[in-house]
Amino acid sequence: MNVPTADFRSVMSQFATGVTVVTALDGDRPRGITVNALTSVSLDPPVVVIALDRKRFICPAIDATKAYAVNILAEHQQWLSDCFAGANVTPNRDAFCGAAWTPGATGLPVLDGAIATLECRVTDRFEVGDHYLYVGAVDALTLPEPEAPPLLYHRRRYLRIERATTSRVAGKEETP
Ligand SMILES: Cc1cc2nc3c(=O)[nH]c(=O)nc-3n(C[C@H](O)[C@H](O)[C@H](O)COP(=O)(O)O)c2cc1C
């Protein structure tokens, strides 16, 4: 059976996600790229995985340092998502989009204003089709903006959730 790439993309675009900027260090230079292919794969120990096209410019920096940080973007950071996806803006991605950042607990670039950041150590890299899966053991967390609305991505567009309502997941305990 042959599934056309365009159909696959269309179907997956129906799956709403958050938006992150994955950062890494290239020497002492911060680098970043927009990523929505993030999932948590283990709670204890905490492990996440990101999927990056093998051609992405940031892969060599992640491979060299075996480390990346995931910065979960807030709604007002759409401009960072655009810029770190390579948009033609000034300052551009080569200039780290002019984004304010500080070194996190492990030294990785943590973006100011991000809802939360996970600093990860690469434990495995799997080649799957045209992507790498980078499995990351989570070494440090920050959650400076737990109430900020997240930037969402759906049907290849940003989705704003102002005035949206939420509802409980049946059978799932609500934790503070
Ligand atoms: C919302 C959004 C999510 C993205 N998620 C991913 C992703 O999970 N993995 C990936 O490899 N690229 C992802 N991209 C693409 C890259 O961020 C970017 O478009 C790509 O780096 C194009 O620039 P380049 O080819 O010059 O590197 C995403 C782009 C956007 C706008």
The ligand as a MOL file (V3000), in Angstrom:
LIG
                    3D

  0  0  0     0  0            999 V3000
M  V30 BEGIN CTAB
M  V30 COUNTS 31 33 0 0 0
M  V30 BEGIN ATOM
M  V30 1 C 4.9760 25.0620 13.7110 0
M  V30 2 C 6.1570 24.3710 13.0810 0
M  V30 3 C 6.5610 23.1300 13.5530 0
M  V30 4 C 7.6800 22.4860 13.0150 0
M  V30 5 N 8.0650 21.2690 13.5120 0
M  V30 6 C 9.1440 20.6360 12.9970 0
M  V30 7 C 9.5560 19.3850 13.5260 0
M  V30 8 O 8.9450 18.8720 14.4660 0
M  V30 9 N 10.6530 18.7940 12.9900 0
M  V30 10 C 11.3400 19.3390 11.9490 0
M  V30 11 O 12.3210 18.7480 11.4940 0
M  V30 12 N 10.9590 20.5440 11.4230 0
M  V30 13 C 9.8930 21.2010 11.9320 0
M  V30 14 N 9.5020 22.4000 11.4270 0
M  V30 15 C 10.2820 22.9820 10.3190 0
M  V30 16 C 11.4550 23.8050 10.7880 0
M  V30 17 O 11.2360 24.5750 11.9350 0
M  V30 18 C 11.8410 24.8270 9.6890 0
M  V30 19 O 10.7220 25.1600 8.9330 0
M  V30 20 C 12.8760 24.3020 8.8590 0
M  V30 21 O 14.0020 24.3650 9.6650 0
M  V30 22 C 13.0380 25.1280 7.5570 0
M  V30 23 O 14.2050 25.7050 7.5570 0
M  V30 24 P 15.5510 24.9660 7.0320 0
M  V30 25 O 15.1490 23.9150 6.0710 0
M  V30 26 O 16.2910 26.1040 6.4550 0
M  V30 27 O 16.1940 24.4040 8.2650 0
M  V30 28 C 8.3940 23.0820 11.9600 0
M  V30 29 C 7.9700 24.3320 11.4800 0
M  V30 30 C 6.8770 24.9760 12.0220 0
M  V30 31 C 6.4670 26.3290 11.4940 0
M  V30 END ATOM
M  V30 BEGIN BOND
M  V30 1 1 1 2
M  V30 2 1 2 3
M  V30 3 2 2 30
M  V30 4 2 3 4
M  V30 5 1 4 5
M  V30 6 1 4 28
M  V30 7 2 5 6
M  V30 8 1 6 7
M  V30 9 1 6 13
M  V30 10 2 7 8
M  V30 11 1 7 9
M  V30 12 1 9 10
M  V30 13 2 10 11
M  V30 14 1 10 12
M  V30 15 2 12 13
M  V30 16 1 13 14
M  V30 17 1 14 15
M  V30 18 1 14 28
M  V30 19 1 15 16
M  V30 20 1 16 17
M  V30 21 1 16 18
M  V30 22 1 18 19
M  V30 23 1 18 20
M  V30 24 1 20 21
M  V30 25 1 20 22
M  V30 26 1 22 23
M  V30 27 1 23 24
M  V30 28 2 24 25
M  V30 29 1 24 26
M  V30 30 1 24 27
M  V30 31 2 28 29
M  V30 32 1 29 30
M  V30 33 1 30 31
M  V30 END BOND
M  V30 END CTAB
M  END
